[in-house]
């Protein structure tokens, strides 16, 4: 019978201390329950039987930490995820952004890039891509490299096409990528205005002013203290009337900035910084 691995709160603290001291990543304000599940899943996958062994490998093997980081950070994404959200962007946000000579958009926690590509398609169809700059950032450098490649597994494209159509897309979705055996390559001209870079929402500062900040399905992995910190980061990165887009399960209700935003679409979780 397979031996059950367990990890206590104190054990987790020891692991997080090793990571912070050796690599500078601070996971102390991530949701504890979610983090413990992810660490346990990693230990099972990597066949690590004790917390002592986990700490040893993390301390002495940077490549092992890269593997650990890839496993425990959020890497779940898809093109046109939650089609109603993208429909709302088409109808309620992009027409407003059209008034700006240069449109700056920040995708924070971009994972492997599918939502960033989706934004580029929206901007292209609205005639705005040529004057937009999209900053795509993630804590995980492996995600950044994957997103920069523009490669998406081909077997996902049927579902992505359905998402696109439900979001209000009218074009032939297959024109936005080239099929290459088992992969789809997103058109290079669609990706021309994306700036990919590593950014840590926990420790790094804001780096520009944006008309739209998208951070979807990332904050659910943070505790309330860290969520509030990140909301302040986003607030300070937006001009008055700038837009903030969150995931379907995320909310501004528990932040001390909730009165600084007005709701654009409650269902799609799109908000606007007040004047």
Legacy VTK file of the C-alpha trace (Angstrom):
# vtk DataFile Version 3.0
C-alpha trace
ASCII
DATASET POLYDATA
POINTS 275 float
0.000 0.000 0.000
1.244 3.490 -0.869
2.573 5.398 2.145
0.619 8.569 2.858
2.679 11.755 2.913
1.679 14.507 5.307
2.989 17.969 6.115
2.256 20.093 9.166
1.927 23.873 9.331
5.365 24.059 10.972
6.838 21.863 8.236
5.362 24.129 5.587
6.847 27.182 7.318
10.282 25.536 7.246
9.953 24.796 3.528
8.818 28.358 2.759
11.763 29.737 4.758
14.208 27.673 2.695
12.623 28.988 -0.508
12.654 32.607 0.649
16.268 32.452 1.889
17.641 30.644 -1.164
15.555 31.994 -4.031
13.783 35.146 -2.809
10.233 33.870 -3.419
7.822 34.597 -0.565
4.821 32.242 -0.423
3.982 32.963 3.223
0.751 34.808 2.395
-0.565 32.297 -0.108
-3.694 30.409 0.923
-2.384 27.753 3.324
-4.825 25.003 2.427
-4.184 25.391 -1.296
-0.415 25.592 -0.802
-0.294 22.453 1.337
-2.269 20.552 -1.311
0.125 21.694 -4.018
3.248 20.852 -2.018
1.880 17.401 -1.187
1.037 16.800 -4.838
4.548 17.859 -5.812
6.129 15.544 -3.221
4.059 12.676 -4.536
4.970 13.415 -8.175
8.666 13.895 -7.363
8.673 10.839 -5.076
9.874 12.852 -2.101
8.937 10.966 1.058
9.822 13.418 3.843
9.894 17.159 4.425
13.578 16.806 5.330
14.317 15.428 1.852
12.230 18.206 0.275
14.191 20.889 2.158
17.489 19.229 1.240
16.744 19.152 -2.496
15.367 22.705 -2.473
18.468 23.977 -0.674
21.025 22.264 -2.877
19.477 21.927 -6.344
18.291 25.065 -8.200
16.945 22.885 -11.037
14.832 21.019 -8.493
13.425 24.339 -7.272
12.536 25.307 -10.859
10.594 22.051 -11.125
8.955 22.760 -7.758
7.986 26.294 -8.828
6.469 25.026 -12.067
4.348 22.561 -10.114
3.006 24.717 -7.290
2.321 27.957 -9.162
-0.925 28.505 -11.056
-0.633 27.239 -14.635
-4.294 26.637 -15.520
-5.548 28.808 -18.369
-7.292 28.691 -21.737
-8.136 30.950 -24.656
-11.335 32.966 -24.197
-11.855 31.395 -20.776
-15.297 32.417 -19.482
-16.635 33.676 -22.855
-19.068 36.092 -21.175
-16.076 37.973 -19.782
-14.637 38.519 -23.257
-18.050 39.471 -24.607
-18.219 42.149 -21.910
-14.739 43.387 -22.835
-15.871 43.693 -26.463
-19.016 45.622 -25.601
-18.148 47.679 -22.520
-14.382 48.189 -22.295
-12.695 48.227 -25.697
-14.928 51.014 -27.070
-13.756 53.180 -24.160
-10.100 52.224 -24.620
-10.374 53.307 -28.259
-10.214 56.927 -27.061
-6.556 56.530 -25.997
-3.751 57.133 -28.527
-1.723 54.353 -26.888
-3.476 51.539 -25.022
-1.441 49.854 -22.286
-2.731 46.587 -20.844
-1.208 44.466 -18.073
-1.914 40.738 -17.849
-0.639 39.879 -14.360
-0.153 36.166 -13.777
-0.358 35.372 -17.490
0.597 31.686 -17.085
1.301 30.137 -20.505
-0.246 33.044 -22.410
-3.596 31.844 -23.723
-5.573 34.747 -22.235
-3.014 37.211 -23.573
-3.436 35.810 -27.095
-7.207 36.121 -26.617
-6.818 39.799 -25.759
-4.717 40.353 -28.871
-7.457 38.827 -31.018
-10.067 41.096 -29.406
-7.886 44.134 -30.025
-7.240 43.078 -33.637
-10.947 42.704 -34.320
-11.630 46.096 -32.741
-8.938 47.722 -34.886
-6.885 48.630 -31.808
-3.973 46.189 -31.792
-1.660 48.454 -33.782
-1.678 51.039 -30.960
-1.769 48.677 -27.995
1.067 47.391 -25.834
0.296 44.307 -23.756
2.555 43.542 -20.816
2.335 39.856 -19.890
3.967 38.926 -16.583
4.220 35.855 -14.401
6.140 34.735 -11.330
7.362 31.622 -13.153
10.058 32.130 -15.826
9.129 28.811 -17.456
5.614 30.139 -18.046
7.020 33.290 -19.632
9.127 31.300 -22.083
6.183 29.085 -22.986
3.916 32.105 -23.495
6.536 33.850 -25.629
6.661 30.848 -27.972
3.030 31.297 -29.054
2.567 27.530 -29.147
-0.711 25.945 -28.005
-1.489 22.196 -28.101
-3.659 21.550 -31.137
-6.135 19.329 -29.293
-7.340 22.376 -27.311
-8.309 24.405 -30.364
-11.774 22.911 -30.794
-12.772 24.080 -27.303
-11.020 27.415 -27.799
-12.936 27.943 -31.038
-16.219 27.358 -29.189
-15.149 29.807 -26.464
-14.273 32.400 -29.093
-17.623 32.052 -30.833
-19.520 32.303 -27.527
-17.583 35.477 -26.725
-19.028 37.143 -29.808
-16.282 36.332 -32.281
-17.478 36.305 -35.888
-14.302 35.453 -37.804
-12.906 32.075 -38.776
-10.903 31.303 -35.641
-8.498 29.056 -37.555
-7.091 32.132 -39.335
-5.488 33.233 -36.071
-3.075 30.311 -35.909
-1.085 27.921 -38.050
-1.434 24.186 -37.477
1.926 22.446 -37.061
1.462 18.752 -36.434
0.296 18.460 -32.799
0.563 22.184 -32.053
-1.005 25.458 -33.102
1.227 28.508 -33.535
-0.519 31.811 -32.810
0.159 34.249 -35.642
3.300 36.259 -35.058
1.681 39.530 -36.129
-0.929 39.080 -33.391
1.860 38.724 -30.809
3.977 41.611 -32.070
2.962 44.069 -29.326
3.295 41.731 -26.320
6.089 42.404 -23.819
6.771 39.286 -21.745
8.628 39.600 -18.445
8.910 38.017 -15.017
7.097 39.854 -12.215
6.272 38.789 -8.668
3.030 40.282 -7.334
4.196 39.603 -3.762
7.519 41.441 -3.812
7.763 43.563 -6.982
6.500 47.102 -7.478
4.309 48.556 -10.198
6.172 49.454 -13.390
3.817 51.499 -15.582
0.350 53.037 -15.861
-2.259 50.925 -17.636
-5.730 51.542 -19.019
-6.617 47.905 -18.245
-5.221 45.433 -15.723
-6.270 41.772 -16.050
-5.499 39.416 -13.192
-7.874 36.505 -13.424
-7.962 33.428 -11.203
-4.712 34.270 -9.417
-5.902 36.088 -6.303
-7.951 33.090 -5.140
-4.637 31.489 -4.155
-3.698 34.406 -1.866
-4.868 35.127 1.680
-6.792 38.334 2.414
-3.688 40.282 3.452
-1.870 39.520 0.225
-4.995 40.133 -1.857
-5.266 43.599 -0.338
-1.592 44.272 -1.073
-2.047 43.278 -4.719
-5.209 45.376 -5.091
-3.220 48.418 -3.924
-0.576 47.579 -6.529
-3.227 47.444 -9.248
-4.990 50.595 -8.015
-1.730 52.531 -8.185
-1.115 51.161 -11.699
-4.426 52.497 -13.031
-5.322 56.078 -13.970
-8.755 57.392 -13.031
-11.299 55.551 -15.214
-8.828 52.674 -15.746
-10.280 49.153 -15.778
-9.555 46.159 -13.540
-10.641 42.653 -14.595
-10.719 39.759 -12.116
-11.624 36.084 -12.237
-15.182 34.876 -11.760
-14.550 33.743 -8.154
-12.650 36.869 -7.133
-14.003 40.013 -5.500
-13.165 43.519 -4.347
-15.517 43.194 -1.375
-12.836 42.381 1.183
-10.304 45.017 0.185
-10.117 48.476 1.733
-10.187 49.883 -1.821
-13.661 48.618 -2.688
-15.132 52.143 -2.539
-12.486 53.396 -4.958
-13.925 51.324 -7.806
-17.259 51.266 -9.590
-18.691 48.099 -11.084
-18.771 47.855 -14.881
-20.008 44.252 -15.046
-20.695 42.412 -11.786
-20.976 38.994 -13.439
-17.825 39.338 -15.547
-15.983 40.943 -12.588
-14.906 44.066 -14.451
-14.410 47.255 -12.420
-13.331 50.824 -13.102
-11.246 53.096 -10.901
-13.317 56.120 -9.919
-12.336 59.647 -10.907
LINES 1 276
275 0 1 2 3 4 5 6 7 8 9 10 11 12 13 14 15 16 17 18 19 20 21 22 23 24 25 26 27 28 29 30 31 32 33 34 35 36 37 38 39 40 41 42 43 44 45 46 47 48 49 50 51 52 53 54 55 56 57 58 59 60 61 62 63 64 65 66 67 68 69 70 71 72 73 74 75 76 77 78 79 80 81 82 83 84 85 86 87 88 89 90 91 92 93 94 95 96 97 98 99 100 101 102 103 104 105 106 107 108 109 110 111 112 113 114 115 116 117 118 119 120 121 122 123 124 125 126 127 128 129 130 131 132 133 134 135 136 137 138 139 140 141 142 143 144 145 146 147 148 149 150 151 152 153 154 155 156 157 158 159 160 161 162 163 164 165 166 167 168 169 170 171 172 173 174 175 176 177 178 179 180 181 182 183 184 185 186 187 188 189 190 191 192 193 194 195 196 197 198 199 200 201 202 203 204 205 206 207 208 209 210 211 212 213 214 215 216 217 218 219 220 221 222 223 224 225 226 227 228 229 230 231 232 233 234 235 236 237 238 239 240 241 242 243 244 245 246 247 248 249 250 251 252 253 254 255 256 257 258 259 260 261 262 263 264 265 266 267 268 269 270 271 272 273 274
